[in-house]
């Protein structure tokens, strides 16, 4: 393993991959920092560019966009109290309080150092844990994989949406769309209605951009009358207010480590994402802090906890994808798409079939943190200016990039129609409370599910009891039931809490 | 707009689609015989769609019947829908125009249209951006990605 890691570092330290990482970081920070644009949009737009480059250039570039985008979200959260993602909500609370006190430099520095530390720790866990887990998961045969995928569909569907039926419906709708076209097993054409264009199924890139990116553009159009807010970096005359001293960093280091641990754990579980990690870590930091009353009013410990947990999810979210072929969230689903387009199937075999590529990607993921630290640190003022660019300049460009990105997939103008249709569908899904991420994950995993199910049926023949002859089948069935049950319980608890808060508010 | 009513309509639609998938054999053509068959998974998915849609639909019907207060996520704000319709119209027209007039000629108009919808204030900058962006995208696609964006058949 150490040999592979060293080999990975020697491959990544070349002009191409490093340029890709730097470009990815710059794009990620810019997109992450602009309010209303998420890093997912940046990844989806950059995705078509990576088709034509080597995987050791393209994939680290996408991962750099991801990491930098998550950090970039904290810039708008701190400067104008507008969290780009739900996970940055807590950063906004403490960060904006510091900005109002003229200490935005301190808040931004804390967010950066905590983000980078959290990401680094989680990347180390990814590097050292993913390969050993894959040793176990590679032993799973088609029957076990069927149960594993059922577990993945259920857990992602039940955790990722506002209600369990809506999450699961999103997932099965994704599965239905994946079934359009020629069956890879029987060669039959399904749901094509005589259109030969549909034989290959829906092209992945335009569908992805349509479902995940374009609804954000549509949302911005609906909010076009909201006044534009300029980001400004407040600077204090006291230099200590514009930076984080070593002493301050050391004082919160324990919190960063603990929060990174929470983020890594939550990130490695499919379907949870960065928001629960940030909230849990923030709560824990507040509970164990000597000054809990400062939280929400400009506490650097609060920023450190939220940001390190939030960013630690990045590395860990790739663990289920690389070891079990289960993308844990929407970004992991995008990354899985990028791997598949490059001809690499994420899963336990990746460590044996593409050893060089995967360890180079890991090395790239690790050194991205150093570049992020350097690039973000030198350009606070610049990022603030770039992130203040009005939406009427950005969204026309995003639309054109989406158009070009969709066209480049197959050099087919019909793919732009797919983009338009899925843009409407993606926005409609958000309106009715369906989850686009669960839809995409259902879409991506269905071909694997069908192939494994077919093999499993061939193995068991007519004796269907053989499906349950393996302990893995029982374990995953139990986990599936447990995930739905715990999700139901959590939702009931949350509803009861909401009701009691409402009663208290009405009484007061 | 009340999302519960949309839920009921949407669920009914999905249940009907699922019934068609379950009982219509003409949705699949050709293919070899396997143990699983070509329509096993689509039908399994259709059953799941029916179950989840029915759950959502029934919950909404019960809430509508009881007249319980709408929760924040159940209210759909329709302000700005005209903007969405105009944006999609621009996008469709752009898609239709590109094969005839070409990417370089059609893109500035599409960009200016979208910028207008978003309430653009500095038009000189926007015109410059709308001319430069397609040139850069076209150059990047043809030289680095080896993808040739449509030139148009009219010129």
Interface residues (C-beta under 8 A of the other chain):
Chain A: X48 X49 X51 X52 X162 X163 X165 X166 X168 X169 X172 X173 X175 X176 X179 X183 X185 X186 X187 X188 X189 X190 X191 X192 X217 X218 X220 X221 X222 X223 X224 X225 X390 X391 X392 X393 X395 X396 X397 X399 X400 X401 X403 X404 X407 X408 X411 X413 X416 X417 X420 X423 X424 X427 X431 X432 X433 X446 X449 X450 X453 X454 X457 X458 X461
Chain B: X3 X6 X7 X10 X14 X27 X28 X29 X30 X31 X32 X33 X34 X35 X36 X37 X38 X39 X40 X41 X42 X45 X46 X48 X49 X52 X53 X55 X56 X59 X73 X76 X79 X80 X81 X83 X84 X87 X88 X91 X92 X94 X95 X98 X99 X103 X107 X110 X111 X112 X114 X115 X117 X118 X119 X120 X121 X125 X126 X129 X130 X133 X134 X137 X141 X144 X145 X146 X147 X148 X149 X150
